[in-house]
Amino acid sequence: MAIKELFQKNKGRQRYVTVQSKTNVPDGLFTKCGGCHEMVLTEDLYYNEFVCPKCGHYEKVNARTRLEQILDRDSFEEWDTGIIENNPCNYKGYEEKLEYLKESTGLDEAVVTGQGKLGGNRVAIGVCDTQFLMGSMGHVVGEKITRLFERATKETLPVILFTCSGGARMQEGIVSLMQMAKTSAAIKRHDEAGNLYITVLTDPTTGGVTASFAMLGDIILAEPGALIGFAGPRVIKQTIGQELPEGFQRAEFLKEHGFVDAVVKRPELRDTLNLLVKMHVCTKDQTSSQLTEQMRRYESYLNDIYGKKIDIDAEERKVSDCLGDTSELTPWDRVQIARSNSRPTALDYINRLTKEFVELHGDRGFGDDGAMIGGIAMFGKLPVTVIGQQKGTSTKENILRNFGMPYPEGYRKALRLMKQAEKFKRPVITFVDTPGAFCGIGAEERGQGEAIAKNLFEMASITVPILSIVTGEGGSGGALALAVANEVWMMENSIYSVLSPEGFASILWKDSSKAKEAAEQMGMTAADLKKMGIIERIIPEFPVVSEDNINHVTLYMKRKIADFLINYISMTGEELANQRYDRFRKF
């Protein structure tokens, strides 16, 4: 249905697009913006997906309109209408209120559920609607959402759920509370079956809905400025009298504190959801042999490109020379190169080695660490999880990224993404570049040692291929926490060691000024570690990777990553974990 047709269909029934004006403007032609309070042409709001063109304020969107915005045209099929309501607490006037709302809104209840297509892919979808008792969750809402997940589990469908709610429905008392457990149990079964669940948190998402299905998505998105919280700001202030910070419980606040993967602008929401669904369904029904063959074709394609640019045989001989470390560079020279601000960062590698990267934020427990980035991307036609320690290229960015030294929440974010990759059978590629884990007071208070230990513990048995590439500094346990992999590679001028040369000299020689001598002693270069069997491959930099030659370097890396995936995709989860165990057992 075209936007203009939708406008005519909903005019007079959709309360968000009507306005009582004292002027002679026909009812419904203009809408008063809830942000700037200016009068805006209602049709302009439709064309702009209910984002005020004057101030950018996000107006509420009803369920039917939301479905039109997100799904392929005429693809929606509604499920589970007509479920019988009841009044468990015999609340006076409740039945009459429900009947009135059904008649006035055209809704069956506070959520619309069903199936549709998004980019041609079948999805199960639910949309809450605040027109109906503020989107509160009574037993019918809980039942519809539970049935949505039960059917999606049976039919192996991804679920997309748009939330907006005041929470549990007070008129239904304890029965409404039970819906939190019921819906969560259904989501658990959907999760255990390996299915994708994406939540989109819209304004407002509060109370029992936040404390159940809203925060259980594999991927949690939010609209800008959406109020999201368990107890709302007014309740908090009135209950404990605490002064609340600016932007408290808004979507951006939730992202900063690690609970939301991304804040997505409404005009970009359909494309973002389409991409995420595509990444999760494109390989779902393929066997390991089919995926391996697909990667072989990609490797052949890369070899064709590479061969047109350079003599492959000559290049391979150059790599072999690199393994012998015939360069005149000293270990201390390589330390300086590895630490250089001009050196490519994890994001530089991710953006050149993969495409369609979607960054996912937060550890779902405390914060979003700028020193650790990660998300989902496509390597050829294969979805992969990519994670990296991110440094800055300027003083300002280095401060933002904490100079590439992750906090505990950074390691917990990385582990969350690796466990997500394991669920969806995505290979993991990590990029190691850190002086070491951050050792400040806050890091210790939040359990830096425990966070690193948990990564080592869990990565040992993850059942998908893991490739780790040391691109700059590989500092101590802070680096190892991303490098419990099936193979570990190093860039030619990177370093990987138990401690920095300065720290080594301070501990053993009580003199940090002897860092240069320490670097010679520590065996920290790629060539040293290849000889020791600590790493499997050295990536040549021709001779030092920079903005000028990074495309050449990453094209070489692509070929080798494709080869790695060909070798490991066909292995079972048990074989991958055993290979990883044996790899480290020999040291």
GIMO-V405708 format. One record per residue. PHI is phi as a letter, one per 40 degrees, with the letter a starting at -180 (none if undefined). PSI is psi in whole degrees, 0 to 359 (none if undefined). OMEGA is omega in radians with two decimals (999 if undefined). Layout:
phi:PHI psi:PSI omega:OMEGA
phi:PHI psi:PSI omega:OMEGA
This chain:
phi:none psi:131 omega:3.13
phi:c psi:155 omega:-3.13
phi:d psi:318 omega:-3.10
phi:c psi:320 omega:3.09
phi:c psi:320 omega:3.11
phi:c psi:320 omega:3.12
phi:d psi:313 omega:-3.12
phi:c psi:320 omega:-3.11
phi:c psi:318 omega:-3.04
phi:c psi:349 omega:-3.08
phi:d psi:128 omega:3.12
phi:g psi:344 omega:-3.14
phi:b psi:332 omega:-3.09
phi:c psi:106 omega:-2.95
phi:c psi:341 omega:-3.12
phi:c psi:347 omega:-3.10
phi:b psi:16 omega:3.06
phi:b psi:153 omega:-3.13
phi:a psi:136 omega:3.06
phi:c psi:106 omega:-3.07
phi:b psi:147 omega:3.11
phi:c psi:354 omega:3.11
phi:c psi:183 omega:3.14
phi:c psi:18 omega:3.11
phi:c psi:133 omega:3.12
phi:d psi:144 omega:-3.11
phi:d psi:129 omega:3.09
phi:g psi:347 omega:-3.12
phi:c psi:323 omega:3.12
phi:b psi:153 omega:3.06
phi:b psi:138 omega:3.08
phi:c psi:120 omega:-3.12
phi:c psi:135 omega:3.11
phi:c psi:351 omega:3.14
phi:c psi:295 omega:-3.10
phi:c psi:351 omega:3.11
phi:g psi:18 omega:3.05
phi:c psi:156 omega:3.09
phi:c psi:128 omega:-3.10
phi:b psi:138 omega:3.06
phi:d psi:126 omega:-3.11
phi:d psi:322 omega:3.13
phi:c psi:325 omega:3.08
phi:c psi:324 omega:3.09
phi:c psi:318 omega:3.11
phi:c psi:311 omega:-3.12
phi:c psi:332 omega:-3.13
phi:c psi:18 omega:3.08
phi:f psi:40 omega:3.08
phi:g psi:32 omega:2.96
phi:b psi:124 omega:-3.07
phi:d psi:123 omega:-3.14
phi:c psi:347 omega:-3.12
phi:c psi:318 omega:-3.05
phi:b psi:352 omega:3.13
phi:g psi:8 omega:3.12
phi:c psi:140 omega:3.12
phi:c psi:110 omega:3.04
phi:c psi:156 omega:3.08
phi:c psi:148 omega:-3.12
phi:b psi:132 omega:3.13
phi:c psi:169 omega:-2.99
phi:c psi:316 omega:-3.09
phi:c psi:318 omega:3.13
phi:c psi:319 omega:3.14
phi:c psi:317 omega:3.13
phi:c psi:321 omega:3.10
phi:c psi:323 omega:-3.12
phi:c psi:325 omega:-2.96
phi:c psi:315 omega:-2.98
phi:c psi:160 omega:3.01
phi:c psi:149 omega:-3.04
phi:d psi:133 omega:3.05
phi:f psi:29 omega:-3.11
phi:b psi:353 omega:-3.04
phi:c psi:134 omega:3.04
phi:b psi:118 omega:-3.06
phi:c psi:144 omega:3.11
phi:b psi:155 omega:2.86
phi:f psi:52 omega:3.01
phi:c psi:162 omega:3.02
phi:g psi:18 omega:3.06
phi:c psi:134 omega:-3.02
phi:c psi:129 omega:3.08
phi:c psi:157 omega:2.94
phi:a psi:175 omega:-3.06
phi:b psi:78 omega:-2.98
phi:c psi:333 omega:-3.13
phi:b psi:7 omega:-3.08
phi:f psi:43 omega:-3.13
phi:c psi:126 omega:-3.03
phi:c psi:128 omega:3.07
phi:g psi:3 omega:-3.06
phi:c psi:314 omega:-3.14
phi:c psi:319 omega:3.14
phi:c psi:322 omega:3.12
phi:c psi:317 omega:3.12
phi:c psi:316 omega:-3.14
phi:c psi:319 omega:3.12
phi:c psi:316 omega:-3.11
phi:c psi:323 omega:3.09
phi:c psi:319 omega:-3.13
phi:c psi:317 omega:-3.02
phi:c psi:332 omega:-3.10
phi:b psi:340 omega:-3.04
phi:g psi:12 omega:-3.14
phi:c psi:152 omega:3.07
phi:c psi:325 omega:3.09
phi:a psi:195 omega:-3.05
phi:c psi:4 omega:3.04
phi:a psi:141 omega:3.04
phi:b psi:129 omega:-3.12
phi:b psi:158 omega:3.11
phi:i psi:202 omega:3.10
phi:b psi:158 omega:3.09
phi:a psi:188 omega:3.11
phi:b psi:141 omega:3.10
phi:b psi:111 omega:-3.05
phi:g psi:30 omega:-3.14
phi:g psi:351 omega:3.14
phi:c psi:135 omega:-3.13
phi:c psi:132 omega:3.11
phi:b psi:150 omega:2.92
phi:c psi:142 omega:-3.03
phi:a psi:145 omega:3.04
phi:b psi:143 omega:3.13
phi:b psi:120 omega:3.07
phi:c psi:154 omega:-3.07
phi:b psi:120 omega:-3.09
phi:c psi:354 omega:3.04
phi:c psi:331 omega:-3.04
phi:b psi:98 omega:3.13
phi:f psi:47 omega:3.11
phi:f psi:30 omega:3.12
phi:g psi:19 omega:-3.07
phi:c psi:155 omega:-3.04
phi:b psi:102 omega:2.96
phi:c psi:191 omega:-3.03
phi:c psi:331 omega:3.13
phi:c psi:318 omega:3.06
phi:d psi:313 omega:3.11
phi:c psi:320 omega:-3.14
phi:c psi:318 omega:-3.13
phi:c psi:319 omega:3.13
phi:c psi:321 omega:3.09
phi:c psi:314 omega:3.11
phi:c psi:326 omega:3.09
phi:d psi:313 omega:-3.12
phi:c psi:325 omega:3.11
phi:c psi:316 omega:3.14
phi:c psi:320 omega:3.11
phi:c psi:324 omega:3.09
phi:c psi:314 omega:-3.14
phi:c psi:322 omega:-3.07
phi:c psi:10 omega:3.13
phi:f psi:53 omega:-3.13
phi:b psi:143 omega:2.94
phi:c psi:152 omega:3.11
phi:b psi:134 omega:2.99
phi:b psi:126 omega:-3.09
phi:b psi:120 omega:3.07
phi:c psi:123 omega:-3.10
phi:b psi:139 omega:2.89
phi:a psi:119 omega:-2.99
phi:a psi:151 omega:3.00
phi:c psi:356 omega:3.10
phi:h psi:206 omega:3.14
phi:c psi:147 omega:-3.09
phi:c psi:112 omega:-3.04
phi:c psi:326 omega:-3.08
phi:c psi:341 omega:-3.11
phi:b psi:3 omega:3.02
phi:f psi:223 omega:-3.03
phi:c psi:334 omega:3.12
phi:c psi:322 omega:3.11
phi:c psi:324 omega:3.12
phi:c psi:323 omega:-3.12
phi:c psi:337 omega:3.14
phi:c psi:332 omega:3.10
phi:c psi:315 omega:3.14
phi:c psi:320 omega:-3.09
phi:c psi:312 omega:-3.14
phi:c psi:321 omega:-3.12
phi:c psi:323 omega:3.12
phi:c psi:320 omega:3.11
phi:c psi:322 omega:3.10
phi:c psi:323 omega:3.12
phi:c psi:317 omega:3.13
phi:c psi:321 omega:3.08
phi:c psi:319 omega:3.12
phi:c psi:314 omega:-3.10
phi:c psi:337 omega:3.08
phi:c psi:359 omega:3.07
phi:g psi:23 omega:-3.09
phi:c psi:155 omega:-3.11
phi:c psi:138 omega:3.05
phi:b psi:121 omega:3.10
phi:b psi:128 omega:3.01
phi:b psi:144 omega:3.04
phi:b psi:111 omega:-3.06
phi:c psi:122 omega:-3.14
phi:b psi:174 omega:-2.99
phi:c psi:125 omega:-0.16
phi:c psi:153 omega:2.98
phi:b psi:107 omega:-2.99
phi:a psi:174 omega:2.98
phi:g psi:220 omega:-3.05
phi:c psi:337 omega:3.07
phi:c psi:316 omega:3.06
phi:c psi:321 omega:-3.07
phi:c psi:17 omega:3.06
phi:a psi:249 omega:-2.92
phi:c psi:337 omega:-3.09
phi:c psi:326 omega:-3.02
phi:b psi:18 omega:-3.08
phi:b psi:8 omega:-3.11
phi:c psi:149 omega:2.95
phi:c psi:321 omega:3.08
phi:b psi:128 omega:-3.12
phi:b psi:116 omega:3.08
phi:b psi:162 omega:3.09
phi:a psi:150 omega:3.04
phi:c psi:149 omega:-3.14
phi:d psi:135 omega:3.04
phi:g psi:0 omega:-3.10
phi:c psi:137 omega:3.04
phi:c psi:124 omega:-3.10
phi:b psi:123 omega:3.11
phi:a psi:167 omega:3.10
phi:c psi:297 omega:3.01
phi:c psi:127 omega:-3.10
phi:c psi:162 omega:-3.11
phi:d psi:320 omega:-3.12
phi:c psi:318 omega:3.13
phi:c psi:316 omega:-3.13
phi:c psi:312 omega:-3.08
phi:c psi:319 omega:-3.11
phi:c psi:332 omega:-3.08
phi:c psi:312 omega:-3.06
phi:b psi:359 omega:3.08
phi:g psi:23 omega:-3.09
phi:c psi:136 omega:3.09
phi:c psi:128 omega:-3.02
phi:c psi:143 omega:-3.14
phi:c psi:159 omega:3.11
phi:d psi:134 omega:3.11
phi:g psi:16 omega:-3.11
phi:d psi:132 omega:3.10
phi:g psi:15 omega:3.02
phi:c psi:165 omega:-3.06
phi:d psi:317 omega:-3.12
phi:c psi:324 omega:3.06
phi:c psi:316 omega:3.14
phi:c psi:321 omega:3.11
phi:c psi:314 omega:3.13
phi:d psi:327 omega:-3.09
phi:c psi:12 omega:2.92
phi:g psi:9 omega:-3.02
phi:b psi:352 omega:-3.11
phi:b psi:133 omega:-3.13
phi:c psi:321 omega:-3.11
phi:a psi:146 omega:2.98
phi:b psi:119 omega:-2.98
phi:b psi:129 omega:3.10
phi:c psi:144 omega:-3.05
phi:d psi:316 omega:3.12
phi:c psi:342 omega:-3.13
phi:c psi:358 omega:-2.97
phi:c psi:315 omega:-3.13
phi:d psi:313 omega:-3.12
phi:c psi:322 omega:3.13
phi:c psi:313 omega:3.12
phi:c psi:319 omega:3.12
phi:d psi:315 omega:-3.14
phi:c psi:315 omega:-3.12
phi:c psi:317 omega:3.11
phi:c psi:315 omega:-3.14
phi:d psi:317 omega:-3.14
phi:c psi:331 omega:-3.07
phi:c psi:340 omega:-3.11
phi:b psi:346 omega:-3.01
phi:c psi:334 omega:-3.14
phi:b psi:7 omega:-2.96
phi:d psi:318 omega:-3.05
phi:b psi:9 omega:-3.13
phi:c psi:142 omega:3.08
phi:c psi:167 omega:3.12
phi:c psi:325 omega:3.12
phi:c psi:323 omega:3.09
phi:c psi:319 omega:3.11
phi:c psi:321 omega:3.12
phi:c psi:316 omega:3.12
phi:c psi:321 omega:3.09
phi:c psi:319 omega:3.14
phi:c psi:327 omega:3.07
phi:c psi:318 omega:3.13
phi:c psi:322 omega:3.12
phi:c psi:319 omega:3.11
phi:c psi:318 omega:3.11
phi:c psi:318 omega:3.10
phi:c psi:318 omega:3.12
phi:c psi:320 omega:3.12
phi:c psi:323 omega:3.10
phi:c psi:315 omega:3.12
phi:c psi:314 omega:-3.08
phi:c psi:319 omega:-3.12
phi:c psi:331 omega:3.11
phi:c psi:337 omega:-3.08
phi:c psi:333 omega:-2.97
phi:a psi:156 omega:3.08
phi:c psi:110 omega:-3.04
phi:c psi:316 omega:-3.10
phi:c psi:316 omega:3.12
phi:c psi:322 omega:-3.14
phi:c psi:319 omega:3.14
phi:c psi:323 omega:3.09
phi:c psi:323 omega:3.12
phi:c psi:321 omega:3.11
phi:c psi:318 omega:3.13
phi:c psi:320 omega:3.09
phi:c psi:322 omega:-3.12
phi:c psi:326 omega:-3.10
phi:c psi:332 omega:3.12
phi:c psi:358 omega:3.12
phi:f psi:54 omega:3.14
phi:c psi:357 omega:-3.13
phi:c psi:156 omega:3.11
phi:c psi:356 omega:3.13
phi:c psi:137 omega:3.08
phi:c psi:164 omega:3.04
phi:d psi:321 omega:3.13
phi:c psi:325 omega:3.04
phi:d psi:317 omega:-3.11
phi:c psi:326 omega:3.06
phi:d psi:314 omega:-3.12
phi:c psi:319 omega:3.11
phi:c psi:316 omega:-3.11
phi:c psi:330 omega:-3.09
phi:c psi:356 omega:-3.02
phi:c psi:138 omega:3.09
phi:c psi:340 omega:-3.13
phi:c psi:357 omega:-3.12
phi:c psi:140 omega:3.13
phi:d psi:146 omega:3.14
phi:c psi:175 omega:3.11
phi:d psi:318 omega:-3.14
phi:c psi:326 omega:3.08
phi:c psi:316 omega:3.13
phi:c psi:316 omega:-3.12
phi:d psi:315 omega:-3.08
phi:c psi:339 omega:3.13
phi:c psi:333 omega:-3.14
phi:c psi:335 omega:-3.09
phi:b psi:177 omega:3.05
phi:b psi:163 omega:3.09
phi:f psi:39 omega:-3.14
phi:c psi:128 omega:3.05
phi:b psi:110 omega:-3.13
phi:c psi:135 omega:3.10
phi:b psi:137 omega:-2.97
phi:b psi:154 omega:2.86
phi:g psi:152 omega:3.12
phi:c psi:0 omega:-3.09
phi:g psi:25 omega:3.14
phi:a psi:328 omega:-3.09
phi:a psi:310 omega:-3.03
phi:a psi:179 omega:3.06
phi:b psi:111 omega:-3.04
phi:c psi:117 omega:3.14
phi:c psi:342 omega:3.12
phi:c psi:353 omega:3.14
phi:b psi:119 omega:3.11
phi:b psi:156 omega:3.13
phi:a psi:167 omega:3.13
phi:i psi:201 omega:-3.10
phi:b psi:143 omega:3.11
phi:a psi:171 omega:3.10
phi:b psi:126 omega:2.98
phi:b psi:104 omega:-2.92
phi:g psi:236 omega:3.09
phi:b psi:16 omega:-3.10
phi:b psi:123 omega:3.06
phi:c psi:137 omega:3.11
phi:b psi:155 omega:2.97
phi:c psi:129 omega:3.13
phi:b psi:136 omega:-3.09
phi:b psi:139 omega:3.13
phi:a psi:151 omega:2.99
phi:c psi:124 omega:-2.96
phi:b psi:120 omega:3.00
phi:c psi:172 omega:3.07
phi:b psi:169 omega:3.10
phi:b psi:4 omega:3.08
phi:a psi:166 omega:-3.14
phi:d psi:316 omega:-3.13
phi:c psi:315 omega:-3.12
phi:c psi:325 omega:3.10
phi:c psi:322 omega:3.09
phi:c psi:317 omega:3.11
phi:c psi:322 omega:-3.09
phi:c psi:6 omega:-3.13
phi:f psi:37 omega:3.11
phi:f psi:30 omega:3.09
phi:g psi:17 omega:3.14
phi:b psi:103 omega:-3.05
phi:c psi:150 omega:2.94
phi:c psi:174 omega:3.08
phi:d psi:322 omega:-3.13
phi:c psi:335 omega:3.07
phi:c psi:315 omega:3.12
phi:c psi:326 omega:3.11
phi:c psi:326 omega:3.04
phi:c psi:314 omega:-3.14
phi:d psi:316 omega:-3.13
phi:c psi:320 omega:3.09
phi:d psi:317 omega:-3.13
phi:c psi:326 omega:3.09
phi:c psi:320 omega:3.10
phi:c psi:325 omega:3.05
phi:c psi:318 omega:3.10
phi:c psi:321 omega:3.13
phi:c psi:318 omega:3.12
phi:d psi:318 omega:-3.06
phi:c psi:11 omega:3.04
phi:f psi:41 omega:3.07
phi:c psi:132 omega:2.99
phi:d psi:154 omega:-3.13
phi:b psi:132 omega:3.03
phi:b psi:124 omega:3.14
phi:b psi:149 omega:3.13
phi:b psi:115 omega:-3.03
phi:c psi:124 omega:3.09
phi:a psi:86 omega:-3.11
phi:a psi:141 omega:2.98
phi:c psi:338 omega:-3.11
phi:i psi:166 omega:3.07
phi:c psi:146 omega:-3.13
phi:c psi:139 omega:-3.04
phi:b psi:29 omega:-3.14
phi:c psi:180 omega:-3.10
phi:c psi:311 omega:-3.12
phi:d psi:320 omega:3.13
phi:c psi:319 omega:3.13
phi:c psi:320 omega:3.12
phi:c psi:325 omega:-3.07
phi:c psi:7 omega:2.97
phi:g psi:56 omega:-3.13
phi:d psi:313 omega:-3.13
phi:c psi:317 omega:3.14
phi:c psi:320 omega:-3.11
phi:c psi:317 omega:3.11
phi:c psi:315 omega:3.14
phi:d psi:319 omega:-3.12
phi:c psi:324 omega:3.08
phi:c psi:313 omega:3.12
phi:d psi:317 omega:-3.10
phi:c psi:311 omega:-3.05
phi:c psi:322 omega:-3.12
phi:c psi:334 omega:-3.13
phi:d psi:329 omega:-3.03
phi:b psi:9 omega:3.12
phi:c psi:138 omega:-2.92
phi:c psi:25 omega:3.01
phi:b psi:158 omega:3.14
phi:c psi:139 omega:3.06
phi:b psi:126 omega:3.04
phi:b psi:128 omega:3.10
phi:b psi:134 omega:-3.14
phi:b psi:118 omega:3.07
phi:c psi:113 omega:-3.04
phi:b psi:340 omega:-3.13
phi:a psi:253 omega:3.08
phi:c psi:134 omega:2.99
phi:b psi:89 omega:-2.99
phi:c psi:105 omega:2.90
phi:f psi:209 omega:-3.11
phi:c psi:335 omega:3.10
phi:c psi:332 omega:3.06
phi:c psi:317 omega:-3.10
phi:d psi:330 omega:-3.12
phi:c psi:348 omega:3.01
phi:b psi:5 omega:-2.96
phi:b psi:24 omega:2.98
phi:c psi:83 omega:-2.91
phi:b psi:168 omega:3.03
phi:c psi:326 omega:2.99
phi:a psi:147 omega:3.06
phi:b psi:127 omega:3.11
phi:b psi:160 omega:3.07
phi:b psi:140 omega:2.94
phi:c psi:150 omega:-3.03
phi:d psi:322 omega:-3.08
phi:b psi:21 omega:3.07
phi:c psi:169 omega:3.13
phi:b psi:154 omega:-3.11
phi:a psi:119 omega:-3.01
phi:a psi:168 omega:3.14
phi:c psi:335 omega:-3.08
phi:a psi:165 omega:3.06
phi:c psi:155 omega:3.07
phi:d psi:322 omega:3.12
phi:c psi:317 omega:3.13
phi:c psi:319 omega:3.10
phi:d psi:312 omega:-3.12
phi:c psi:323 omega:-3.14
phi:c psi:319 omega:-3.07
phi:c psi:312 omega:-3.02
phi:c psi:329 omega:-3.06
phi:b psi:1 omega:3.14
phi:f psi:30 omega:-3.08
phi:a psi:99 omega:-3.09
phi:c psi:343 omega:-3.14
phi:c psi:349 omega:3.12
phi:c psi:29 omega:-3.11
phi:c psi:323 omega:-3.13
phi:c psi:315 omega:3.11
phi:c psi:324 omega:3.12
phi:c psi:318 omega:3.14
phi:d psi:322 omega:3.10
phi:c psi:324 omega:-3.04
phi:c psi:331 omega:-2.89
phi:c psi:342 omega:-3.10
phi:g psi:54 omega:-2.98
phi:b psi:357 omega:-3.12
phi:c psi:166 omega:3.14
phi:c psi:317 omega:-3.13
phi:c psi:320 omega:3.10
phi:d psi:313 omega:-3.03
phi:c psi:331 omega:3.05
phi:c psi:317 omega:3.11
phi:c psi:324 omega:-3.13
phi:c psi:350 omega:-3.12
phi:g psi:14 omega:3.13
phi:c psi:328 omega:3.13
phi:b psi:161 omega:-3.11
phi:c psi:334 omega:-3.02
phi:a psi:146 omega:2.98
phi:b psi:130 omega:3.08
phi:c psi:117 omega:-3.13
phi:c psi:149 omega:-3.10
phi:b psi:353 omega:2.98
phi:f psi:57 omega:-0.20
phi:c psi:338 omega:3.10
phi:b psi:124 omega:-3.09
phi:c psi:137 omega:-3.12
phi:a psi:181 omega:3.10
phi:d psi:330 omega:-3.09
phi:c psi:326 omega:-3.05
phi:b psi:10 omega:-3.06
phi:c psi:328 omega:3.12
phi:c psi:321 omega:3.07
phi:c psi:313 omega:-3.12
phi:c psi:314 omega:-3.08
phi:c psi:333 omega:3.04
phi:c psi:319 omega:3.03
phi:c psi:315 omega:-3.13
phi:c psi:320 omega:3.13
phi:d psi:316 omega:-3.13
phi:c psi:317 omega:-3.10
phi:c psi:324 omega:3.09
phi:c psi:320 omega:3.09
phi:d psi:317 omega:3.12
phi:c psi:318 omega:3.08
phi:d psi:313 omega:-3.10
phi:c psi:322 omega:3.08
phi:d psi:319 omega:-3.11
phi:c psi:330 omega:-2.99
phi:b psi:337 omega:-3.09
phi:c psi:325 omega:-3.06
phi:c psi:350 omega:-3.12
phi:c psi:147 omega:3.07
phi:c psi:165 omega:3.10
phi:d psi:320 omega:3.13
phi:c psi:319 omega:3.11
phi:c psi:319 omega:3.13
phi:c psi:314 omega:-3.14
phi:c psi:320 omega:3.13
phi:c psi:320 omega:3.10
phi:c psi:319 omega:3.14
phi:c psi:320 omega:3.11
phi:c psi:313 omega:-3.12
phi:c psi:325 omega:-3.14
phi:d psi:314 omega:-3.10
phi:c psi:337 omega:-3.13
phi:c psi:333 omega:-3.07
phi:c psi:344 omega:-3.05
phi:c psi:none omega:999
